[in-house]
Amino acid sequence: MYGMAESAGAAVATAPVERLVAIFHTDAAWRARLVEAAEIIGAGHACCHDAGEWVRRLRQPGAVGVVADPLDAGAKDALAELDAAAAEPPLVVVDSSDKPTGAPRPSAWRVLSGGARLDMVSLVLREATDEALRRASDRRAVEAYYRDAARLSDDERTVMAAVCAGKLNKQIARDLGVSVRTVEQRRRRVFSKMAVDSAVPLASRVATVRTIERFRPKLRQRLQHAAAAGADPPKLAFT
């Protein structure tokens, strides 16, 4: 079982964990059920007493937000803040009524009805924390890409795009009007700065980032703004 410690605005499980269930604006019965479900799946839990604390907890990788429906003004403001930061934690909305769960709310990843059994609550929280960890991993991959790509010169970015398009050194040299030796030098620098040893893992890394950004456009916008201009993943011949 997890011990509880009081912090500024929240009661927080003291054990260090990857997964965290951040609970806000729920009644006592739901809090007790959610805490028990979090412990069943080995997740930490934070019963947040204000929106600011809830937002801070939800910025943690592996965190899932749980909030009662209807959302109050504080919860809505907190979600708007997270949205602006492209944090995108999975959100589980709980409905205190005993009616079957209806259509998902626009901001909800899952909705739990008041009659949901403990095993169902545990299952939803496990799936939600799995999703949160996946999103955190995706974010790290995109952040690392832009951090590395920002170190490339314009000439190196041009060569990287050509390499990812499947072009050979001779083709690239002809297209750019430079020698093959120059292309080879730029290519080596691209591999070094992008932390790969050949064209295949380079193209794979770019394809991974493009796929993530296709499904999470807000993440791309925020990271592009933070990184140097011109660090877009190059288009691939097979995408």
LINSULUR-V40836 format. One record per backbone hydrogen bond with DSSP energy under -1.0 kcal/mol. NH is the residue of the N-H (numbers start at 1). CO is the residue of the C=O. If there is no record, write none. Layout:
NH | CO
NH | CO
This chain:
5 | 12
7 | 10
10 | 7
11 | 47
12 | 5
13 | 45
14 | 3
20 | 62
21 | 44
22 | 64
23 | 46
24 | 66
31 | 27
32 | 28
33 | 29
34 | 30
35 | 31
36 | 32
37 | 33
38 | 34
39 | 35
40 | 36
41 | 37
43 | 38
44 | 19
46 | 21
47 | 11
48 | 23
48 | 46
49 | 9
54 | 50
55 | 51
56 | 52
57 | 53
58 | 54
60 | 57
63 | 60
64 | 20
65 | 90
66 | 22
67 | 92
69 | 94
76 | 72
77 | 73
78 | 74
79 | 75
80 | 76
81 | 77
82 | 78
83 | 79
84 | 80
85 | 81
86 | 83
87 | 82
92 | 65
93 | 110
94 | 67
95 | 112
108 | 105
109 | 91
110 | 91
112 | 93
114 | 97
116 | 113
121 | 117
122 | 118
123 | 119
124 | 120
125 | 121
126 | 122
127 | 123
128 | 124
129 | 125
130 | 126
131 | 127
132 | 128
133 | 129
134 | 130
135 | 131
136 | 132
137 | 133
138 | 134
139 | 135
140 | 136
141 | 137
142 | 138
143 | 139
144 | 140
145 | 141
146 | 142
147 | 143
148 | 144
149 | 145
150 | 146
151 | 148
152 | 149
157 | 153
158 | 154
159 | 155
160 | 156
161 | 157
162 | 158
163 | 159
164 | 160
165 | 161
166 | 163
167 | 162
172 | 168
173 | 169
174 | 170
175 | 171
176 | 172
177 | 173
178 | 173
183 | 179
184 | 180
185 | 181
186 | 182
187 | 183
188 | 184
189 | 185
190 | 186
191 | 187
192 | 188
193 | 189
194 | 190
195 | 192
196 | 191
202 | 198
203 | 199
204 | 200
205 | 201
206 | 202
207 | 203
208 | 204
209 | 205
210 | 206
211 | 207
212 | 208
213 | 209
214 | 210
215 | 211
216 | 212
220 | 216
221 | 217
222 | 218
223 | 219
224 | 220
225 | 221
226 | 222
227 | 223
239 | 236
